[in-house]
Amino acid sequence: MGKVVAEITVVPIGTNGPSISSYVAEVEKTLRSFNLKIQLTPMSTILEGEFDEVLKAAKAAHNCPFERGALRVSTTLRIDERRDKNLTMEGKVKAVEDKLNV
């Protein structure tokens, strides 16, 4: 399989207090240990890379909050795969921006 662009959101539940930024930082460190292009956004993280590597990274990211004491974790993973041409984060954004300039 080729490259995919994916979006992952990992939410620890059952933590002490309303802030989860320390958990998010640990998830980001975990994701960055994989051979992927990564873009942190305010609400999720975008991953670009080989399909199997994205899945391995998603599993590790999901387990990360448990390893730091979370009692429950909710993970959302969306995967965009094209088999007719190369898919990149920049290409997806550019395709829309080009149409905005019409």
C-alpha positions as CSV (number, residue, x, y, z in Angstrom):
1,M,0.0,0.0,0.0
2,G,1.1,3.6,-0.6
3,K,1.0,6.8,1.3
4,V,-2.1,8.0,3.2
5,V,-3.0,11.1,5.0
6,A,-4.8,10.5,8.3
7,E,-6.2,12.5,11.1
8,I,-6.0,11.3,14.7
9,T,-7.5,12.6,17.9
10,V,-6.7,10.9,21.2
11,V,-8.7,12.0,24.2
12,P,-7.9,10.6,27.6
13,I,-10.9,10.3,29.9
14,G,-10.8,9.9,33.7
15,T,-7.8,12.3,34.3
16,N,-7.3,14.6,37.2
17,G,-8.7,18.0,36.2
18,P,-9.9,19.5,32.9
19,S,-6.6,20.0,31.2
20,I,-5.3,17.2,29.0
21,S,-2.4,19.1,27.4
22,S,0.3,17.0,29.2
23,Y,-1.3,13.8,27.8
24,V,-1.5,15.4,24.3
25,A,2.2,16.3,24.5
26,E,3.1,12.7,25.3
27,V,0.9,11.4,22.4
28,E,2.7,13.8,20.1
29,K,6.1,12.5,21.3
30,T,4.9,9.0,20.6
31,L,3.7,9.9,17.1
32,R,6.9,11.6,16.3
33,S,8.9,8.5,17.0
34,F,7.4,6.9,13.8
35,N,8.6,7.5,10.3
36,L,5.8,9.9,9.4
37,K,5.2,13.5,8.5
38,I,3.2,15.1,11.3
39,Q,1.3,18.3,11.7
40,L,-0.2,19.2,15.1
41,T,-3.4,21.2,14.8
42,P,-5.5,22.8,17.6
43,M,-7.9,19.8,17.6
44,S,-6.0,16.8,16.2
45,T,-2.9,15.7,14.5
46,I,-2.4,15.0,10.8
47,L,-0.2,12.1,9.7
48,E,1.3,11.4,6.3
49,G,3.1,8.2,5.5
50,E,2.9,4.6,4.6
51,F,-0.5,3.0,5.6
52,D,1.0,0.3,7.9
53,E,3.2,2.9,9.7
54,V,0.2,5.1,10.3
55,L,-1.7,2.2,11.8
56,K,1.2,1.3,14.1
57,A,1.5,4.9,15.2
58,A,-2.2,5.2,15.8
59,K,-2.1,2.1,18.1
60,A,0.8,3.4,20.0
61,A,-0.8,6.8,20.4
62,H,-4.0,5.2,21.7
63,N,-2.1,3.3,24.3
64,C,0.0,6.2,25.4
65,P,-2.5,7.8,27.8
66,F,-3.2,4.5,29.5
67,E,0.5,4.2,30.2
68,R,0.3,7.6,31.9
69,G,-2.6,6.7,34.2
70,A,-5.7,7.5,32.1
71,L,-8.6,5.2,32.9
72,R,-10.3,5.5,29.5
73,V,-9.2,6.7,26.1
74,S,-11.3,7.7,23.1
75,T,-9.5,7.7,19.8
76,T,-10.8,8.9,16.4
77,L,-8.8,8.0,13.3
78,R,-9.7,9.1,9.7
79,I,-7.7,7.8,6.8
80,D,-7.7,9.3,3.3
81,E,-6.1,7.0,0.7
82,R,-5.9,7.5,-3.1
83,R,-4.6,4.9,-5.5
84,D,-4.8,7.0,-8.6
85,K,-2.1,9.6,-7.6
86,N,0.3,10.7,-4.9
87,L,-1.5,12.1,-1.8
88,T,0.1,14.7,0.5
89,M,-1.1,17.1,3.1
90,E,0.1,20.1,1.1
91,G,-1.6,18.7,-2.1
92,K,-4.9,18.4,-0.4
93,V,-4.7,22.0,0.9
94,K,-3.5,23.4,-2.4
95,A,-6.3,21.8,-4.3
96,V,-8.9,23.7,-2.2
97,E,-6.8,27.0,-2.2
98,D,-6.6,26.9,-6.0
99,K,-10.3,26.7,-6.2
100,L,-10.7,29.6,-3.7
101,N,-8.8,31.9,-6.1
102,V,-11.2,31.3,-9.0
